[in-house]
Amino acid sequence: MENKNFKIDESYKKALLFCINNNAASVSLLQRWLYYGYETACKIIDWMTDMGHITPANGAKPREVLISLSDFEKLYN
């Protein structure tokens, strides 16, 4: 399900590519390695979930990435 307020920008693409390359997605990963603030990181993780690129939350574990690098390149490059 796509979020109607969703706008793909460079920060989203950068975060998604980071998650693909690390095969994990979490708010704390985006905060620590991409220096995003908490609110921005949460919003991006929510968008990734809404777009079907990562799994929903599973406790404290990082989320699984569902999009491949080749699919990312087809969609966003």
Residue pairs with C-beta under 8 A, 6 or more apart in sequence:
1 50
2 50
2 51
3 46
3 47
3 50
3 51
6 47
6 50
6 51
8 76
11 36
11 40
11 44
12 44
12 47
12 48
13 76
14 34
15 30
15 34
15 36
15 41
15 44
15 48
16 48
16 53
16 67
16 72
16 76
17 72
18 29
18 30
18 33
18 34
19 25
19 29
19 48
19 53
19 54
19 65
20 65
20 67
20 68
20 69
20 72
21 69
22 29
23 64
23 65
24 62
24 63
24 64
24 65
25 45
25 48
25 54
25 62
25 63
25 64
25 65
26 45
26 62
26 63
27 38
27 41
27 42
27 45
28 41
29 62
30 36
30 40
30 41
30 44
30 45
31 37
31 38
31 41
34 41
36 44
45 54
45 63
48 54
48 63
49 55
49 56
49 63
52 66
52 67
53 65
53 66
53 67
54 63
54 64
54 65
54 66
54 67
55 63
55 64
55 66
56 63
57 63
67 75
